[in-house]
Every structure is written in C-alpha cells, then in structure tokens.
Amino acid sequence: MIDESAHLAVRPARQIAHLILRIGRDSIVRSGSVLYAGSTIGDGFETGHNVVVREENQIGSGVKIWNNSVIDYGCTIGDRVKIHSNCYVSQFTTIEDDVFLAPGASLANDPHPGSTTHLCMRGPTIKAGAQIGMNATILPFVTIGERALVGAGAVVTHDVPAGMIVAGNPARILKPVSELTCPLDIVDHEYLAHLPAEADAP
C-alpha cells in the first residue's frame, strides 16, 4: 500500500551505481514519505508519515520506521528493526536484527563535524537485540553490543559490551541487563525474560 503523497525512487543528487528502488511485498508507505532510488527493502516494510529513506541502503524484512525519521544513505539494517519517531540514522550505520530505537535517538557518523573531506566517516554498529532509549546519542565508530540497553538521553562515546546497561553523559556502564527488573513490580521476571532474540522490542 503506497499513499498517493508518498514519493518513490527519487533521484539522488550524488552519483550512484543504479537508480532502482526495490520494496518487498506486504509493505506500507504512508503519506509524506520519500524513498530514494538505489535502495533495497525487504518484505513487510512499514513507514509512518514523513519518513525519508535515502539511497544505497540495504534494509531487511519486517522493518518499521515511524513518523519524521530519516535513514541517511549507505546504511545496512537487519530484520524486524523498529525505528520510532524523530530518529536520525547517519550514513554508513549498521543496525542488526531486532534492534529498537526509541523516539529521538540520533546516530552520528562524522568525528570531524563541518569537514568537507569526510575521509573517516562511519556510523555506529548496533548489534542484534540492542535497545536504544529515547533521545540517546550514539557517536561515530561506536559499537553497541548484542542485547545491550542504552538509557534515555545517554551520550555514548565508547563501545558498550553485550548485555550491559549504560546511561549518562558520557554514558557509563551501570549493570548487566539481566539484573534489570520492572520498577513497578508488574512483571515477576527480569527484563530479558520476555525478549527472545527474534522477538519484537518492548
């Protein structure tokens, strides 16, 4: 389902190898969204409104990107990734399967802001099952380990080990995700008990 006001296969200003946009079956592209030529997107893709997906992206199946989020060019995104509203995913970012980005998460890629050469530009790598909190910022070249949890508003300047919680500015390791429990005592098990690797984000 493609809304009438969505724009597909927009030609980028930069030269790329091919100008074909591929979108898998059972996808929904809502009004105001702009998908550039040169990207390949799997089945079950879904956007909110006013989503931008630039050129030369490889996006897996079951990916959801909500209102006003931007996927810049040259990214690799795995299966079942959820990117909430007002997120920015910078060029040359890698996001593996089952990752969740909460609203306002920003992934940076340039250690020399304002530079015109961009010789060492690379976005973060977010490993499978990691959860990124609201308004968190992940700096260039940083790797977020598998099933790690980044707290709301954190500024992550260094790699995060798998299965660990980080928070703060700059982000610091707090404890393993396995020790995190429901603060309201609504559920009687640890945070990860309901998060198998292939499950949706909470």
N, C-alpha and C positions, 0 to 999 in steps of 0.2 A: 504494500500500500504506500503510494507516494502522494503526499499532499500537493495540490496544484501550485502552491507558492514555494515549494522546495526547488532548489537548483542543483541539477546533477551534471557531472562531467564538466565542471567549469575549467576552462583552460588556465593553467598557472602562468605567471609572468616568466618564471625560470624555465630553462630548457630541461626536459626530462626524456627518458628513453621511450615511453609510449604514453598515449593520451586516452587509454581505455580505462573506464571505471567499471569494476565488477562488483555487484552486490548479490549475495546469496538469496535463496528463496525464503519466503515467510518473513520478510523484513518490513519494517515500518519506518518511513522517513517523514517526520512531521513538519508543519509549516515553518517557513523561515530558515530551514536548514540548508546548508551549502556543502555539497560533497564534490571535491575536485577530481578531475581526471587523473589517472595514473595510480589509483589505489585499488586494492583487492580486499573485499569484505565478505566474511562468511555468512552462513545461514542464520536466520533468527536475529538479525541486527535490528536495533530499535533506537531511534533518537527521540528526545523531547523537542521543544521548539528552539529555533535559532542556534542549532549546533553547527560547528564548522569542522569538517574533516579535510585536511589539506592533502596534497599529492604524495605519492610514493609511500603510502602506509600499507602495512600488512596487518589486517585485523581478523581475528578468529571468529568462531561461531558463538551465538548467544550473547553478544556484547551489547550492553545498554549504555547509552550516553545521554544524560539529561540536559535540561534547558541551559542554553548560553555557555556551554562548554566548548573548548577548542582543542583539537588534536592537530598539532603542527606537523610538518612533513617529515618523512623518513623514520617513522616510528614502527615498532613491532608490538602488537597487542595480542595476547593469547585468547583462550576461550573463556566464556562466562565472566568476563570482566565487567564490573559495574562502575561507571564514572558518573558521579552525581552532578548537580547543577553548579555552574560557575567555576568549573575546574579548568586549569591550563596544563596541557601536556606538551612539553617543549620538543623541538626537533631531536631526533636520534635518541629517543627514550625507548626502553624495553620494559614492557609490563607482561608478566607471565600469567598463567591461568588463575582464575578465581580471586583476583585482586579486587579490592573495593577502595575507591577514592571517595571520601565524604565531601560535602559541598565546600567549595572554595579552596580545595587542595591545589597547590601550584608546584610544578616540577620544572626546575631550571636547568639550563644546559650550557651556559657561557661563563667561564671563570674570569673573563675579561670584558665586563659589560661596556658596551659602546665601541668595542674594537671593530674594525672593518675587515679584518682578515679571517677570523673565525677558524683558525687552524687547529685549535684543540677543543672544538665544540662537541660535547656529548651529554645527553641527558642521563638521568638516573636509571638504574636497573631495579625494578620492583619484582621480587621473586614470588613464586606461587603462593597464594593464600594470604599474602600480607594485607593488612588493613590500615589505611591512612586516614587519620582523623580530620575533622573539619578545620579548614584554614591552615593546615600544615604546609610547610615549605620544605621541599627536598632539593638540595643543591646539586650541581653537576657532578658526575662521576660517582656519586654515592650509590651503594648497593643496600637495599632493604632486604634482609634475609627472609627465607620462607616462613610464613605464618607469624611474622613479627607484627607488632602493633605500635603505630606512631600516634601519640596523643594529640588532641586538638591544639592547634596553634603552635606546635613544635617547629623549630627550625633545625633540620637535620643536616649537619655538616660533615659527618663521618659515617662509615658503614655501620649498619645495625645487624647484630648477629641473629641468626634464625631463632624464632620462638621467643624473642625478648620484647619487652615494653620499653619504649623511650618517650620522654616528654621534656618540655622546657626549651629555652633559647640560650645557648645551644642545647640541643637535645642530649639528655643523659639517660643511661640505662637505669631502670628502676627495679625490675624483677622479671622473672620468666612469665610469659603469657599463661602458662599452666597454673600459676598461682592466683590469677585474677578471678574473682568471684563477683556475682551480682550484688551491687551495692544496696539493692532494695530487698534482697533475700527472696526474690520471686522464684528464681530457679535454684535448685539444690545441687548444682554441679559446677565445675569450673567452666570458664569461658569457652575453652576449646572443645568441650564435650559435644556440642551441637554443631561443630564446624569440620565435618569431614572434608578432605582436600577438594572434592568435586562439588561441594555444596555452595549455594548462594551465600553472599555476605550477609551478616546480620542487619 
